Amino acid sequence: MTEIFTISDDYIELNKLLKASGLCGSGGQAKMVIEDNLVSVGGIIETRKRRKIKDGMTVTCNARSLKVVKAPIQAE
């Protein structure tokens, strides 16, 4: 099952996403799982810690998948 992670900016860096979503307990752990080739973006192993993850992209780590969705702009 794919979980939804909502962002408010145009993108979030991969290592920050892993920490913010709870897929990793710390930024250091996020960097380690990326270095160990345990993270994929769109089904392809990703080794760039600061890869920009944008609306519609799916990240998988530790058998959990996150679909990143940009929050709609709020009208005033």
Buried (B, 14 or more C-beta within 10 A) or exposed (E): EEEEBEBEEEBBBBBBBBBBBEBBEEBEBBBBBBEEEBBBBEEEEBEEBEBEBEEEBBBBBEEEBBBBEBEEEEEE
